[in-house]
Amino acid sequence: MMATAFLGYTLPFGQMSLWGSIVITNLFSSIPWIGNEIVALLWGGFSVGNPTLNRFFSLHFLLPFVLAALIVMHLMALHVWGSSNPDGFSSNTDKIRFTPYFTSKDFVGFFWLFSFLSLFVFFYPNLLGHPDNFIPANPLVTPLSIVPEWYFLPFYAILRAIPNKLGGVVSMVAAILILIPLSLLHSHQVRSLKFKPILRFIFWIFVFNFLFLLWLGGKPISEPYISLGIFSTILYF
């Protein structure tokens, strides 16, 4: 999903689209030995240009189908193993049908989400975008501050909190991958936070810290934002 979002942001080819794609694709150059070759392969040349846009458009079209396949796999797993409940005990003995009970609940959620997204799409399409992206892409003029789209700002804040290029890239990727071991290391029978007030408090600290990183990602690289970014990154991990 993050790859699809990034590829789609490149396609309008405004100033932020161009320089954002240059910055993000250049992160691959930090990979030892083969980094520069990977960047050239992504670009299809020596800079971001027409071959890059062709590749990004094709991938931007194909990746949602991969995402849809993963969603179908998730629903199949839900049908086979069932879902958990807030009380934490097994509900296998008292199951109810997926349709119409869960489908009706899902439709309510879908309706509210669709209404919320429609508000932005039809009435405020430029509210969350960067004004510099209305300027046509110009590789000879660098914007004053290159920032990614708002949904990437927490990871951008983690990236720039590490002074080493490779370390920053590893930290940014680890910020996503670190969530995977949680499901493997969590062996407690009751998985819900309903009866764990301390853990619930820590969870909300994590949520607010993540939103704080989102705010920091859009700030200039100067004090106190540098020190706050380092502190929040440590707290995140």
C-alpha positions, 0 to 999 in steps of 0.5 A, a space after each residue: 500500500 505504501 509503495 502504491 501511494 508513493 508511485 501514485 504521488 510521482 505521476 502528477 510530476 510536479 516539483 514535489 513529485 519529482 524531488 520526492 521520487 529522486 530522494 526516495 529512489 536515491 535511498 536505494 543507493 545506500 545499499 552496499 555494492 549494488 545500490 547505484 545499479 538498483 537506482 539506475 534500474 528504477 530510473 531507467 536511465 541516469 535521472 528521473 524521466 519518461 522511462 521512470 514514469 512508465 515503470 511507476 505508472 505500470 506498478 501503480 496500476 498492478 500493486 492494488 491487485 496484489 493488495 486485493 489478493 492479500 485482502 482475499 487471503 485475509 478474509 479466507 483466514 478469518 473464515 477458517 480460524 475465526 476472529 478474536 474477541 475483546 474478552 480474550 477467550 476462544 469463541 469457537 463454541 459459539 460462532 455466528 454466520 459471516 453473512 449477514 451479521 459481519 457483512 452488514 457491520 462491514 458495510 456500515 464501516 465502508 459507508 462511513 469511510 467512503 463518505 469521509 474520503 468522498 468529502 476530500 475527493 469532491 470538496 477539498 482535493 488539495 487540502 492535504 497536498 503541497 502547494 509546490 506540486 502545482 509547479 511543473 517538475 523542474 530538475 534545475 530548481 530544488 524546492 526550499 524544503 523537500 517533504 513527502 506526502 503527509 502519510 509518510 511523514 512519521 517514517 521521514 522523521 525517523 529517517 532523518 533522525 539518524 545521521 548515517 544514510 544507511 542507518 536511516 534507511 534501515 531504521 525507516 524500514 525497521 519501523 514497519 517490520 518491527 511490528 511483525 515480531 509482535 504477533 510472534 512474541 505475544 504468547 499470552 492467552 488474553 490478547 485484548 487490552 481490556 484487562 491490562 490498564 498499564 499496557 493500554 496506557 503504553 499503547 496510547 503513548 505509542 499512538 501519540 508518539 507516532 502522531 508527534 513523529 508525523 508533525 515533526 516530519 513536516 518541520 524544518 531540520 533545525 533545533 529543537 526538531 532534531 533533538 525531538 526527532 531523535 527522542 521520538 524515534 528511540 521512544 517509537 522502537 
